[in-house]
Amino acid sequence: MPNREYNVLFLCTGNSARTIMAECAINRWGKGKFKGFSAGSRPKGAIHPLTLELLSELNYETKELRAKSWDEFATPGSPQLDFVSTVCDQAAAEQCPVWPGQPISAHWGVADPAAFEGTDEEKRRFFSRIYRELENRIKIFTNLRIDALDSFALQQRVREIGKAKLPDDWQR
């Protein structure tokens, strides 16, 4: 099905920063091929202000964005999910939600910018770095030839993408 649009859900705990960034990035870089969504296992109720600031600077439309529970995607009539990616930071002992069912799943863990401590400028740089790391992975993902891979190979590739990092010398 070459003209099919695939549904991708990004999950974390709070749904206030990383998953929102990933949702926006996949809707930009995968437009027409992927439709992105985000949710949290325990959503904070509001998107982090620095997330909104960064996305606005990057010319994303932010009016419709909202923090939401993953329960919205487990109800009748919700989009059928093809891919689910967790982005929580296991290195910080952050508990990742687990998505049941058959979508292809992977862990693309990144640090939580909402938990970063520093000056306002350091926080902005950290939010930008996390966005770029997610965007880099999403660009790789959206360029996969999904129709040319069997489900096992696709699962492996999607998991490998979660290991992609930015160079240490990356700057905003």
ChimeraX commands (.cxc) that place a marker at each C-alpha (Angstrom):
marker #1 position 0.00,0.00,0.00 radius 0.5
marker #1 position 2.35,2.74,-1.18 radius 0.5
marker #1 position -0.04,5.67,-0.53 radius 0.5
marker #1 position -1.01,4.61,2.97 radius 0.5
marker #1 position -0.55,7.00,5.90 radius 0.5
marker #1 position 0.90,5.29,8.99 radius 0.5
marker #1 position -0.14,6.32,12.50 radius 0.5
marker #1 position 2.70,6.84,14.99 radius 0.5
marker #1 position 2.21,7.38,18.72 radius 0.5
marker #1 position 4.98,8.80,20.90 radius 0.5
marker #1 position 4.67,7.98,24.59 radius 0.5
marker #1 position 6.27,9.18,27.78 radius 0.5
marker #1 position 5.04,9.89,31.26 radius 0.5
marker #1 position 4.05,13.58,31.29 radius 0.5
marker #1 position 3.37,14.42,27.60 radius 0.5
marker #1 position 4.62,17.96,28.10 radius 0.5
marker #1 position 7.85,18.16,26.08 radius 0.5
marker #1 position 9.54,15.23,24.25 radius 0.5
marker #1 position 6.45,13.54,22.87 radius 0.5
marker #1 position 4.95,16.86,21.79 radius 0.5
marker #1 position 8.18,17.69,19.95 radius 0.5
marker #1 position 8.21,14.26,18.29 radius 0.5
marker #1 position 4.55,14.58,17.25 radius 0.5
marker #1 position 5.27,17.92,15.57 radius 0.5
marker #1 position 8.47,16.71,13.90 radius 0.5
marker #1 position 6.93,13.59,12.39 radius 0.5
marker #1 position 3.95,15.56,11.13 radius 0.5
marker #1 position 6.41,17.89,9.37 radius 0.5
marker #1 position 9.00,15.43,8.05 radius 0.5
marker #1 position 6.60,12.57,7.37 radius 0.5
marker #1 position 3.71,14.61,5.99 radius 0.5
marker #1 position 1.50,12.48,3.77 radius 0.5
marker #1 position 3.21,9.25,4.86 radius 0.5
marker #1 position 2.94,9.45,8.66 radius 0.5
marker #1 position 0.47,10.97,11.10 radius 0.5
marker #1 position 1.93,11.63,14.53 radius 0.5
marker #1 position 0.27,11.60,17.92 radius 0.5
marker #1 position 1.57,11.94,21.46 radius 0.5
marker #1 position 0.36,10.94,24.89 radius 0.5
marker #1 position 1.48,10.25,28.42 radius 0.5
marker #1 position 0.79,7.58,30.98 radius 0.5
marker #1 position 0.38,10.33,33.59 radius 0.5
marker #1 position 0.04,13.57,31.59 radius 0.5
marker #1 position 0.96,16.79,33.35 radius 0.5
marker #1 position -2.10,18.58,31.98 radius 0.5
marker #1 position -0.17,21.31,30.19 radius 0.5
marker #1 position 2.63,21.56,27.67 radius 0.5
marker #1 position 5.88,22.94,29.06 radius 0.5
marker #1 position 6.24,26.63,28.12 radius 0.5
marker #1 position 9.74,26.10,26.69 radius 0.5
marker #1 position 8.38,23.36,24.43 radius 0.5
marker #1 position 5.84,25.80,23.04 radius 0.5
marker #1 position 8.47,28.53,22.72 radius 0.5
marker #1 position 10.87,26.28,20.81 radius 0.5
marker #1 position 8.19,24.89,18.50 radius 0.5
marker #1 position 6.94,28.40,17.73 radius 0.5
marker #1 position 10.52,29.48,16.89 radius 0.5
marker #1 position 10.69,26.52,14.51 radius 0.5
marker #1 position 7.48,27.65,12.79 radius 0.5
marker #1 position 5.23,24.92,14.11 radius 0.5
marker #1 position 1.56,25.62,14.69 radius 0.5
marker #1 position 1.00,25.06,18.42 radius 0.5
marker #1 position -2.63,26.09,19.01 radius 0.5
marker #1 position -4.04,22.57,18.73 radius 0.5
marker #1 position -1.34,20.88,20.83 radius 0.5
marker #1 position -2.34,19.55,24.24 radius 0.5
marker #1 position -1.12,17.14,26.87 radius 0.5
marker #1 position -3.28,14.02,26.86 radius 0.5
marker #1 position -3.53,10.56,28.32 radius 0.5
marker #1 position -2.69,7.47,26.35 radius 0.5
marker #1 position -6.19,6.26,27.31 radius 0.5
marker #1 position -7.48,8.35,24.39 radius 0.5
marker #1 position -5.75,5.95,22.01 radius 0.5
marker #1 position -7.22,2.81,23.56 radius 0.5
marker #1 position -10.89,3.66,22.99 radius 0.5
marker #1 position -13.18,2.57,20.17 radius 0.5
marker #1 position -12.83,4.92,17.22 radius 0.5
marker #1 position -9.30,6.01,18.08 radius 0.5
marker #1 position -6.70,5.80,15.29 radius 0.5
marker #1 position -5.28,2.35,14.62 radius 0.5
marker #1 position -1.63,2.61,15.55 radius 0.5
marker #1 position 1.08,1.25,13.29 radius 0.5
marker #1 position 4.07,2.37,15.37 radius 0.5
marker #1 position 4.52,3.23,19.06 radius 0.5
marker #1 position 7.71,4.74,20.38 radius 0.5
marker #1 position 8.54,5.50,24.00 radius 0.5
marker #1 position 10.89,8.43,24.53 radius 0.5
marker #1 position 11.35,8.39,28.32 radius 0.5
marker #1 position 14.86,8.38,29.76 radius 0.5
marker #1 position 15.57,5.01,31.35 radius 0.5
marker #1 position 19.03,6.23,32.37 radius 0.5
marker #1 position 17.29,8.61,34.79 radius 0.5
marker #1 position 15.20,5.69,36.12 radius 0.5
marker #1 position 12.11,7.18,34.51 radius 0.5
marker #1 position 9.31,4.64,34.21 radius 0.5
marker #1 position 8.27,4.14,30.58 radius 0.5
marker #1 position 4.72,3.24,29.71 radius 0.5
marker #1 position 4.14,-0.05,27.92 radius 0.5
marker #1 position 1.79,-0.16,24.95 radius 0.5
marker #1 position -0.11,-3.41,24.46 radius 0.5
marker #1 position -1.12,-4.73,21.09 radius 0.5
marker #1 position 0.43,-5.29,17.70 radius 0.5
marker #1 position 1.98,-2.01,16.53 radius 0.5
marker #1 position 5.69,-2.01,15.81 radius 0.5
marker #1 position 7.24,-0.59,18.94 radius 0.5
marker #1 position 10.60,0.81,19.96 radius 0.5
marker #1 position 12.26,2.78,22.70 radius 0.5
marker #1 position 13.82,6.07,21.55 radius 0.5
marker #1 position 14.79,7.36,24.98 radius 0.5
marker #1 position 16.02,10.91,25.43 radius 0.5
marker #1 position 16.59,13.01,28.52 radius 0.5
marker #1 position 13.61,14.92,29.85 radius 0.5
marker #1 position 14.16,18.61,29.09 radius 0.5
marker #1 position 11.40,19.53,31.56 radius 0.5
marker #1 position 13.56,18.09,34.36 radius 0.5
marker #1 position 16.73,19.91,33.27 radius 0.5
marker #1 position 18.08,22.44,35.75 radius 0.5
marker #1 position 20.13,25.45,34.75 radius 0.5
marker #1 position 19.85,29.04,33.65 radius 0.5
marker #1 position 17.04,30.02,31.30 radius 0.5
marker #1 position 19.47,30.04,28.37 radius 0.5
marker #1 position 20.88,26.62,29.33 radius 0.5
marker #1 position 17.34,25.26,29.51 radius 0.5
marker #1 position 16.53,26.66,26.06 radius 0.5
marker #1 position 19.67,25.06,24.61 radius 0.5
marker #1 position 18.82,21.75,26.25 radius 0.5
marker #1 position 15.25,21.78,24.89 radius 0.5
marker #1 position 16.70,22.53,21.45 radius 0.5
marker #1 position 19.18,19.67,21.72 radius 0.5
marker #1 position 16.46,17.19,22.67 radius 0.5
marker #1 position 14.29,18.41,19.79 radius 0.5
marker #1 position 17.19,17.98,17.33 radius 0.5
marker #1 position 17.93,14.48,18.61 radius 0.5
marker #1 position 14.30,13.46,18.13 radius 0.5
marker #1 position 14.13,15.22,14.77 radius 0.5
marker #1 position 17.25,13.38,13.60 radius 0.5
marker #1 position 15.68,10.02,14.49 radius 0.5
marker #1 position 12.39,10.99,12.87 radius 0.5
marker #1 position 14.12,11.98,9.63 radius 0.5
marker #1 position 15.80,8.58,9.54 radius 0.5
marker #1 position 12.49,6.86,10.31 radius 0.5
marker #1 position 10.46,8.75,7.71 radius 0.5
marker #1 position 12.99,7.74,5.05 radius 0.5
marker #1 position 12.67,4.01,5.72 radius 0.5
marker #1 position 11.30,2.02,2.81 radius 0.5
marker #1 position 8.57,0.47,4.93 radius 0.5
marker #1 position 6.98,-1.35,2.01 radius 0.5
marker #1 position 10.29,-3.07,1.22 radius 0.5
marker #1 position 10.85,-4.51,4.72 radius 0.5
marker #1 position 9.23,-7.52,6.34 radius 0.5
marker #1 position 7.83,-6.95,9.83 radius 0.5
marker #1 position 10.87,-8.41,11.61 radius 0.5
marker #1 position 13.35,-6.26,9.67 radius 0.5
marker #1 position 11.16,-3.20,10.14 radius 0.5
marker #1 position 10.98,-3.82,13.92 radius 0.5
marker #1 position 14.78,-4.10,14.04 radius 0.5
marker #1 position 15.34,-0.91,12.03 radius 0.5
marker #1 position 12.89,1.09,14.14 radius 0.5
marker #1 position 14.62,-0.08,17.32 radius 0.5
marker #1 position 18.06,0.78,15.90 radius 0.5
marker #1 position 16.90,4.34,15.18 radius 0.5
marker #1 position 16.46,4.78,18.93 radius 0.5
marker #1 position 20.26,4.63,19.28 radius 0.5
marker #1 position 20.92,7.53,16.88 radius 0.5
marker #1 position 22.60,10.46,18.65 radius 0.5
marker #1 position 23.73,13.94,17.76 radius 0.5
marker #1 position 27.46,14.63,17.66 radius 0.5
marker #1 position 28.89,15.89,20.97 radius 0.5
marker #1 position 29.92,19.15,19.29 radius 0.5
marker #1 position 26.37,19.91,18.11 radius 0.5
marker #1 position 25.28,23.52,18.60 radius 0.5
marker #1 position 21.88,25.16,18.29 radius 0.5
marker link #1:1,2 radius 0.2
marker link #1:2,3 radius 0.2
marker link #1:3,4 radius 0.2
marker link #1:4,5 radius 0.2
marker link #1:5,6 radius 0.2
marker link #1:6,7 radius 0.2
marker link #1:7,8 radius 0.2
marker link #1:8,9 radius 0.2
marker link #1:9,10 radius 0.2
marker link #1:10,11 radius 0.2
marker link #1:11,12 radius 0.2
marker link #1:12,13 radius 0.2
marker link #1:13,14 radius 0.2
marker link #1:14,15 radius 0.2
marker link #1:15,16 radius 0.2
marker link #1:16,17 radius 0.2
marker link #1:17,18 radius 0.2
marker link #1:18,19 radius 0.2
marker link #1:19,20 radius 0.2
marker link #1:20,21 radius 0.2
marker link #1:21,22 radius 0.2
marker link #1:22,23 radius 0.2
marker link #1:23,24 radius 0.2
marker link #1:24,25 radius 0.2
marker link #1:25,26 radius 0.2
marker link #1:26,27 radius 0.2
marker link #1:27,28 radius 0.2
marker link #1:28,29 radius 0.2
marker link #1:29,30 radius 0.2
marker link #1:30,31 radius 0.2
marker link #1:31,32 radius 0.2
marker link #1:32,33 radius 0.2
marker link #1:33,34 radius 0.2
marker link #1:34,35 radius 0.2
marker link #1:35,36 radius 0.2
marker link #1:36,37 radius 0.2
marker link #1:37,38 radius 0.2
marker link #1:38,39 radius 0.2
marker link #1:39,40 radius 0.2
marker link #1:40,41 radius 0.2
marker link #1:41,42 radius 0.2
marker link #1:42,43 radius 0.2
marker link #1:43,44 radius 0.2
marker link #1:44,45 radius 0.2
marker link #1:45,46 radius 0.2
marker link #1:46,47 radius 0.2
marker link #1:47,48 radius 0.2
marker link #1:48,49 radius 0.2
marker link #1:49,50 radius 0.2
marker link #1:50,51 radius 0.2
marker link #1:51,52 radius 0.2
marker link #1:52,53 radius 0.2
marker link #1:53,54 radius 0.2
marker link #1:54,55 radius 0.2
marker link #1:55,56 radius 0.2
marker link #1:56,57 radius 0.2
marker link #1:57,58 radius 0.2
marker link #1:58,59 radius 0.2
marker link #1:59,60 radius 0.2
marker link #1:60,61 radius 0.2
marker link #1:61,62 radius 0.2
marker link #1:62,63 radius 0.2
marker link #1:63,64 radius 0.2
marker link #1:64,65 radius 0.2
marker link #1:65,66 radius 0.2
marker link #1:66,67 radius 0.2
marker link #1:67,68 radius 0.2
marker link #1:68,69 radius 0.2
marker link #1:69,70 radius 0.2
marker link #1:70,71 radius 0.2
marker link #1:71,72 radius 0.2
marker link #1:72,73 radius 0.2
marker link #1:73,74 radius 0.2
marker link #1:74,75 radius 0.2
marker link #1:75,76 radius 0.2
marker link #1:76,77 radius 0.2
marker link #1:77,78 radius 0.2
marker link #1:78,79 radius 0.2
marker link #1:79,80 radius 0.2
marker link #1:80,81 radius 0.2
marker link #1:81,82 radius 0.2
marker link #1:82,83 radius 0.2
marker link #1:83,84 radius 0.2
marker link #1:84,85 radius 0.2
marker link #1:85,86 radius 0.2
marker link #1:86,87 radius 0.2
marker link #1:87,88 radius 0.2
marker link #1:88,89 radius 0.2
marker link #1:89,90 radius 0.2
marker link #1:90,91 radius 0.2
marker link #1:91,92 radius 0.2
marker link #1:92,93 radius 0.2
marker link #1:93,94 radius 0.2
marker link #1:94,95 radius 0.2
marker link #1:95,96 radius 0.2
marker link #1:96,97 radius 0.2
marker link #1:97,98 radius 0.2
marker link #1:98,99 radius 0.2
marker link #1:99,100 radius 0.2
marker link #1:100,101 radius 0.2
marker link #1:101,102 radius 0.2
marker link #1:102,103 radius 0.2
marker link #1:103,104 radius 0.2
marker link #1:104,105 radius 0.2
marker link #1:105,106 radius 0.2
marker link #1:106,107 radius 0.2
marker link #1:107,108 radius 0.2
marker link #1:108,109 radius 0.2
marker link #1:109,110 radius 0.2
marker link #1:110,111 radius 0.2
marker link #1:111,112 radius 0.2
marker link #1:112,113 radius 0.2
marker link #1:113,114 radius 0.2
marker link #1:114,115 radius 0.2
marker link #1:115,116 radius 0.2
marker link #1:116,117 radius 0.2
marker link #1:117,118 radius 0.2
marker link #1:118,119 radius 0.2
marker link #1:119,120 radius 0.2
marker link #1:120,121 radius 0.2
marker link #1:121,122 radius 0.2
marker link #1:122,123 radius 0.2
marker link #1:123,124 radius 0.2
marker link #1:124,125 radius 0.2
marker link #1:125,126 radius 0.2
marker link #1:126,127 radius 0.2
marker link #1:127,128 radius 0.2
marker link #1:128,129 radius 0.2
marker link #1:129,130 radius 0.2
marker link #1:130,131 radius 0.2
marker link #1:131,132 radius 0.2
marker link #1:132,133 radius 0.2
marker link #1:133,134 radius 0.2
marker link #1:134,135 radius 0.2
marker link #1:135,136 radius 0.2
marker link #1:136,137 radius 0.2
marker link #1:137,138 radius 0.2
marker link #1:138,139 radius 0.2
marker link #1:139,140 radius 0.2
marker link #1:140,141 radius 0.2
marker link #1:141,142 radius 0.2
marker link #1:142,143 radius 0.2
marker link #1:143,144 radius 0.2
marker link #1:144,145 radius 0.2
marker link #1:145,146 radius 0.2
marker link #1:146,147 radius 0.2
marker link #1:147,148 radius 0.2
marker link #1:148,149 radius 0.2
marker link #1:149,150 radius 0.2
marker link #1:150,151 radius 0.2
marker link #1:151,152 radius 0.2
marker link #1:152,153 radius 0.2
marker link #1:153,154 radius 0.2
marker link #1:154,155 radius 0.2
marker link #1:155,156 radius 0.2
marker link #1:156,157 radius 0.2
marker link #1:157,158 radius 0.2
marker link #1:158,159 radius 0.2
marker link #1:159,160 radius 0.2
marker link #1:160,161 radius 0.2
marker link #1:161,162 radius 0.2
marker link #1:162,163 radius 0.2
marker link #1:163,164 radius 0.2
marker link #1:164,165 radius 0.2
marker link #1:165,166 radius 0.2
marker link #1:166,167 radius 0.2
marker link #1:167,168 radius 0.2
marker link #1:168,169 radius 0.2
marker link #1:169,170 radius 0.2
marker link #1:170,171 radius 0.2
marker link #1:171,172 radius 0.2
view
